[in-house]
Amino acid sequence: MSEFIAEPRRFGRHAQRTVLVTGASGVVGQALLKRLRDVNVVCLVHRSPVVAPNVTVLRGDITQERFGLSDAAYAQLAHSVDAVIHCAAVTDFNRTDGTLETTNIAGTQRIVEFTAAANAVLYHVSTAFVHTTVDGERGRTAIGYASSKSAGEAVVRSGNVPHVILRPSVVIGESDSGEITAFQGLHQVAAGIFAGIVPMIPFDPAWPIDFVPCDLVADAIACVVENGITEGEFWISAGDRALRLDDGVAICVELARELGVTVDMPRFVPPELFDRLIGPVFLDALPTRIRRSVVGMLEFFTTYLQSGHTKPSSLDELAALGVGSLPDQRDSLRASLRYWAQAKGYGETEPAKVA
Ligand SMILES: NC(=O)c1ccc[n+]([C@@H]2O[C@H](COP(=O)([O-])OP(=O)(O)OC[C@H]3O[C@@H](n4cnc5c(N)ncnc54)[C@H](OP(=O)(O)O)[C@@H]3O)[C@@H](O)[C@H]2O)c1
């Protein structure tokens, strides 16, 4: 493995702090790189390239001993780094190949060891769904991600390094433009609604759907680092300002219609009724590929959006550190869905691409 893929800046303990960012190519990492200022940034890059001005890029894998670096490169990195912002993770909910565990738990253990060697502070990006559990059969396949993030937090807490835990809820695109590095869970649900394969939603329409724009998440993480906070836990979530599920679905349907896509408003049906009577018949009648997609969406909703519980939120506390306020939830959801829809070709004169 080649170690430096860009000319390394001379690391050193100077007035300006040096921050190691893992997961810089991801949704949160990319937003963070746009926001970080007044620090030297070193990105530990795995497979996907990271191109950003004023950052040093170092190729490494958190599942490997010393991230796969030579002893000398690892020691040099540890000598230079004052803080680690750990965003790297496997975020695919349904992985069953062991990579959720090797990356999100064992990889976090290596990050803790590195933080100790660097005598640095660890800013660990966890998730607001860290306490999620499943009740019954539905949601079981998607719980692996939440469980691995929960175990990752435990590793950090027992690691004996100064640390801060940051828990974003579902991350959507930038508040104004909707721009995002990759389309994840919520966009996939929108894809299902646009494609007309979600005639009913077996959940309570009043459940809150907690999401936050990626620029706000980046601002929160950066402010915590810039303020030199070295302990505590922060929920980067809408909390009691989260939209209701039916409001979110209505925004998606309105946008589809505005873009010329004919969709019916999905009907909300009680979960027990769906599981007992409707689900088996409805799901069995679907072609395999669509059934897989619908089941995936059900799993996502069941595990991550259900429960009716409002998430805790630290946005007021974060505002005192200089973090911007939560933009209007409807506007940011609209911006995010519009960005996705445009990327997928909806609203163009040509026929739109499905999903
Ligand atoms: N997005 C959300 O809605 C959301 C919500 C709450 C919390 N979070 C948390 O926020 C963090 C960032 O999430 P994200 O959505 O930005 O993730 P993402 O877009 O899936 O990106 C994951 C990042 O981790 C890197 N990575 C994966 N395996 C690695 C390894 N073995 N060594 C080094 N780097 C590795 C990936 O690099 P390669 O692509 O090169 O492998 C990528 O940069 C995660 O901890 C996630 O749990 C995300």
The ligand as an ORCA input file, in Angstrom:
! r2SCAN-3c Opt
* xyz 0 1
  N     -25.049      9.752      6.929
  C     -25.875      9.688      7.951
  O     -27.098      9.817      7.817
  C     -25.319      9.489      9.342
  C     -26.187      9.663     10.405
  C     -25.719      9.492     11.697
  C     -24.400      9.154     11.903
  N     -23.574      8.965     10.862
  C     -22.174      8.603     11.151
  O     -21.345      9.584     10.571
  C     -20.125      8.977     10.144
  C     -19.934      9.294      8.680
  O     -21.027      8.742      7.959
  P     -21.181      9.000      6.402
  O     -22.607      8.927      6.079
  O     -20.375     10.162      6.013
  O     -20.521      7.662      5.839
  P     -20.240      7.293      4.329
  O     -20.699      8.359      3.420
  O     -20.723      5.902      4.145
  O     -18.645      7.267      4.302
  C     -17.935      6.359      5.099
  C     -16.493      6.790      5.113
  O     -15.730      5.858      5.902
  C     -14.584      5.457      5.149
  N     -14.162      4.114      5.504
  C     -14.903      2.978      5.445
  N     -14.164      1.927      5.798
  C     -12.927      2.408      6.133
  C     -11.711      1.810      6.566
  N     -11.621      0.477      6.750
  N     -10.646      2.609      6.812
  C     -10.719      3.947      6.627
  N     -11.844      4.572      6.197
  C     -12.926      3.811      5.939
  C     -15.075      5.509      3.704
  O     -13.991      5.546      2.806
  P     -14.047      4.622      1.470
  O     -15.289      5.020      0.749
  O     -12.807      4.983      0.758
  O     -14.097      3.204      1.951
  C     -15.857      6.827      3.724
  O     -14.989      7.922      3.640
  C     -20.255      7.489     10.424
  O     -19.618      7.196     11.637
  C     -21.746      7.283     10.551
  O     -22.024      6.196     11.409
  C     -23.988      9.136      9.563
*
